[in-house]
């Protein structure tokens, strides 16, 4: 059975002073053990290493300097994992610490290696406890309290469900702390409907995500055919209820037309290294016919990138999509606007396509 990916945000893991909320983590681990005992594979993606380090060092407020954040993570990471390991072991569940970086998600070979390792751990009936390696990477700060990472892990393994545990009941129509008329959104079938909502970026003292990054993570999972739930991780029973399909928090329905895994990786994990401008005709065939991008339709090349790097494709300033370039920026600059016959003269052995349709995804 496909696993359940469970993400705990900093607001769930740690209190305002950076001290671990043992009672909350213990309750979550008990529910993970319950799922494990029922035959479900489970993966925990946890934030809180920085918060744990802040508490251990008595720093008080969350630092701003990158080296301080990374040092705090180095202090807190082992201490945080030890808590999960001991709590799960007490319930007869084996665990494994897994540290990933954005590079592991963005480099295809690393991505596939991470998938194989995680699948092996699940085969061994072990619960991986995943965190970003903040000591050498800065992506938690950039991508929002591990929300992005949890969605990537769900996509990586074809999870049956992504559960995002936070300190609120779910997604509301407005901020309930400031608007008494705010109502809980119990189900999202169409992400276009969310445009009317006031989805905030406010985080906890030690967090870096906010509801917007959680909704983005849920959207990523939905596009991959994986339902997602945002719910209150501080309340008893929410994880088991969510995993069982019960009504709790906000449930995001899986998109009926599942996007191929390579294109999901390209859309969400592969960073763009440059930008290609195209004319209206090229933009139209990309959008309407699913054709490859030919150099004849290229009008501009921006950035420094190599063949095999991802590039954004734009038309009149509007994003059309993202694809893997068959050429470097320098080479594209030489052949842009050329027809196929001219390309073979300018770059013998070159590809007819600047970006092949199989390696392109619409925005």
Secondary structure by P-SEA (a helix, b strand, c coil): cbbbbbbbccccccccccccaaaaaaaaaaaaaaaaaabbbbbbbcccaaaaaaaaaccccccccaaaaaaaaaacaaaaaaaaaaaaaaacbbbbbbbbcccccccaaaaaaaaaaaaaaaaacccccccccccccccccccccaaaaaaaaaaaccccbbbbbcccccccccccccccccccccccccccccccccccccccccccccaaaaaaaaaaaaaacbbbbbccccccaaaaaaaacccccbbbbcccccccaaaaaaaccccccbbbbbcaaaaaaaccccccccccccccccccccccbbbbbbccccccbbbbbcccaaaaaacccccaaaaaaaccccccccccccccccc
